[in-house]
Amino acid sequence: MAKLTQEELLAIFEAVKKEVKPYEKGTVKARIDIQGKYDLWSEKPVEAFGRKYPAMAFASVILQSGYVGFYFMPVYGSDKVKETIPAELLKTLKGKACFHIKTTDKDLMKQIKQALKSGYDAYKKQGWV
């Protein structure tokens, strides 16, 4: 696969951000919203993994040199959320919570949308949003 151009990467970034943006509501706020980086956190004190946190990361979209990083924290905290992620999107998961997105494929965007809903619902159930 040829290296993605800056224009292609920006188009991917905007497509993924468009799926993440509707979750900027209630306690979920953008900490960073600049070209190439969009970062959502639930600005609510929570207790998780046996500790208290002043806020909880939800999702980030970050322009990298060869892909767009879709950092999706609900997969980090819940196997149930990970189980709901379609295989095609799961193939792009590198590490614990970072998906390497290299296309604006409609099916992949639909899968990201589905994952976001599942993750938001899980956060809601845990009282994190």
Phi, psi and omega in degrees: 000132180293151178296136180289141178281166178300321179296316179297317179297319178296322179296319178295315178305311182296321180295317180290318179301322180300327178283326183281324187309318181301343180276358175280084184201159179057234181279350181274116184231154177279123174273327178225130177216082179229169179298123178093353178208125179222124191227116180252135178229146170274111184275064183218130178298132181225162173246125182209145177053035177077012180225163175261138178234142179288340181199168181227126178296143178245296181206149176223150174234121185228128177287120177250181184287330182236004182196173172253124179278123174251101182268118188234096189293333178303332178289334180290323186262355184209119176294329179300319179296315181300323180294338181273352183279126180300150184305318182299316178289321180301328178298336181270358180284119178239114185090200186277323186218014182247120176261133178265105183262126183233017181205158175256022179314129183303319180297318180295319179296322178296322179292323176296316179301315179298315180298317180300317180297313180300315180294319179295317178300320178295317178298319180298314181300324180276357179077023182269351177231000000 
